[in-house]
Amino acid sequence: MNRQAQAAVLFLLGAALLHAGFTDLYLRYVKAGLRPMLLASGVVLVAAAVATVWYEWRAKKGEQGEQGQCGDQGEQGEGGGHAHREPRVSWLLVLPLLALILVAPPALGSYSALRTGTALQQPYGYAALPADGPLRLSLVDYAGRAAYDHGRSLGDRQVKVTGFVALDGTGTPYLVRMALNCCAADAQPVKVGLTGRIPPVLQPDAWLEVTGTYTAKRTRDAVNGGPIPYIEVSGAVPVKAPKDPYDETWNN
């Protein structure tokens, strides 16, 4: 690619990053806390593209000035050579950028969750809970309290958690959230088994808000042997997928 083409690719890449950062599209790729870095990267790339075009323009202007002073004699001395054209196939590099702008990839779902072991880890501590009323917890928070605190901080209080449905090969239902350390490439599932008043029809990847209470029932993940706690379901309602499909409390 020549300098102008390189500048165009840099500009498109920077614009794609800015588009993703100023919308919710970036949440399909990286965790929410990386948004400032994503926007900064977009600004740097756009600035680099503008600078490339500017310096290329300055260089050509200088060459034209020198050619005007040398006249035709200088042109004949070059032997009338032809400039090499860059292969047009190099413009295919732009296609991934257009895909980033125009196509929002789906968030990882049940297919990935069932083929990856649970990433649940013992937390360093547990935040204080409200003294009364139902508890609205992230799925990771509930799973950590149920698996490692044995429900002591939960007791028999009503809990609400949200996640998407995954059904294993035997039809056992789980509520899942994919947790990120950095980006979607390292996403790992945290799973909670469902028992009690489970809806009779469950669709994989459908999002549910589950109401229930702690139960001591648990199992081991078939993939890595990690703990999978359960929740005693008293009710479940379908909900829309959240703006951020990945669990926002992971690794905080």
N, C-alpha and C positions, 0 to 999 in steps of 0.2 A: 504493500500500500504506500502511496505517496503521503506527504505531510497533511494535505487537505483531507484525505480519507481517514488518516489516523485521528485527526482532530474531530471529524464527524463521529467516529466510533466512540471516542472519549466523551464527546458531548452527549451522545445517546445514552451511554452507560451512566453518566452523571445524572441525566434527566430521569432515567429509570429509577435510580436510587432515591432521588428527591420525590418522585411520584409515589414510590412505595412508602417512603418515610412520612409523607404528609397525609397519607391515607392509612387504612387499616391493613393494607396488603402486606406490609412488612412483618406483621404478626404471623404470617404463614411461613416465615423463614427464620426469624430470630426472636429472642425474648424481648419483652417490652422495654427493658432497661437499656438496650443497645440502640434505641432510636436516635439519641443525639449523635452517636458515632456514625450511624448510617447517613444522617443528614449532612454531617461534616464531610464525609467521604464524597457525597454527591456534589457538594459545593467545590471541593478541591478538584474533582474531575472536570467539572464545567469550566472552572478557572484555567485548568491546564489546557483544555480545548481552545479556549479563547486566546490564551497566550501563544499556543502553537500557530494558530491562524495569523496572529499579529506579527510574530517573528518571521513567518514565511512570507508575508506580504512585504515586510521591511526588506528581507533578503532579495526578493524579486525586484523591488523598486531600485535597490542598489545595483543589481545586475543590469537593469535597463539603462541606468545612468552611465555605467561603464561601457555598454555596447554603443550608446549614442556618441561617446567620445572616440571610440576606436573606429567607427564607420564600417563600411563594407569590407575593408581589408581584413578586419578581425574575423568576420563571418566566414570569409573564404578560407582562412587559415584553419578553421575547424573541420573543413572537409565535408560540410553538409551532413553531418551525422544525424541519425534519428534517435530520439529518446525512447527508452524501453517502456512499454506499457505494462502496468501491473495486471496480473491475472484477475479477471472479473470474479473468479470463484472466491477470492478473499472477502468479497462483500457478504458471503454467507455468514461471516462472523456477526453480522448485525441481527440475524434471525433470532438467536437466543434473547437479545435485548428486546426485540419486539414482542416475543412471547412473554417476557417478564412484565411488560407494560400492559399487554392486551389480555393475557390469560392468568387468572388467579388459580393457583394449584389448590386442590382440596387438602385439608388438614389430614394428618395421619389418623387412622381409625382402627377398627376392630381387627382388620387383617394383620396390621403390624403389631397390635397389642398382644394377640394370641401367639405370635411367633417370637416374642421377646419376653424374657423373664421380668418379673416385677422389680422395680427400682426402689421400692420402699426401704428407707433407712431409718434407724433409730434417731429421733431428733435430740438436740442438746437440751431442750427444755420445752415446756408447754406454756403458752400464753394463758393468762387468766381468762376465764369465761364469764359471761354475764350471770348475775345471781339468779335470774328467773327468766321465764319465757323460753320458747323453742330456740335451739342453737342452730344457726346457719353457718356451717363449716365448709371449708374446702375439702375435697375428697382426700387429699394428701394429709390434711390435719386430722380428719377423722380416722384414717387408716393408721397413722402413727400412734394416736391415743389408744385405739382399739388393740393394736398388735403389741405395743411395747409398754404402754401404761396400763394394759389390761382393763381399760374402761373406767379406771378409778375416777378420772376427772369428768367422766360422762354420766356415770350412775345410770339411772333409768330415765334420764331426761330425753325429750323428743329432739331429734336431730334432723336437719335438712341438708342433703348433699346433692350435687349435680354432676353428671357425667354422661358419657355415651355407653350404649349397651354393646357388650361382646358376648357371644355364645360359643363355648368350646365345642369339641367334637361330640360330647355327650349331651349337649343342650343346656349345660349349666350356665346360668346367666351371671355376668359380672358388670359392675359399673366401673368405668375406667376414665382416668384423665392421663394424657400424655404430658410428661414433665420434661422441661428443657434445662440443660446446664448452660448452653449457649445458643444453639440453633437447632432447626428441625432435624439436621443430620444426626444429632446425638439424642434425639427424643427417646424416652423410655416410659413404659406404662406403670402406673400405680393402680392396682386392682382391688376392688371390694366386692366380695361375693354377696349375692342377694338371697335372702330366705324370708319366709313368712308369707305375707299377702302379695305375692308377685303377680303383676298383670298377666293374664292368660296368653296374650300375644305380644311378643317382643321382637322388634326388628333390629338387626345389627346396625350399629352406627347411629341409631336414633338417640336423641338426647332426652334424658329424664331428670326431673327433680324428685328425688326419693325422700320420703319422710319415714322415719323409723327410730329404733332405739338400739343401743349397744347389745350385742350378744357375744358370748364367749366362743362361739363357733368360729373355727378357722381351718384353713387347709394350707398346703404347700404348693407353690407354683410348679407346674409340670416341667417348665423350661429350666429354671435355675434353683428350684427348691426354696425360694424366698417365701416369707409369710404373706398369706392373703386373709385378712380379717373379713368378717361378715357383718351385715347390718340386718336387723329384724325389721322388715318392711311392713309399715302399716298403710302406706299409700304412695302412689306414684303418678305423676302427671307429665305429659310430653311438654317439652320446652324447646325454644329455638336454640340453635347452636350459639354459644357466646361469641362476642366480638373477638376475644382472644381464646382460641380453642385449646391452648396449652395452659397448664396450671401455673398461675402467676406467683404462687407461694413457694415454688421449688427453689432450693439452694439460696434462700434469702438470709 
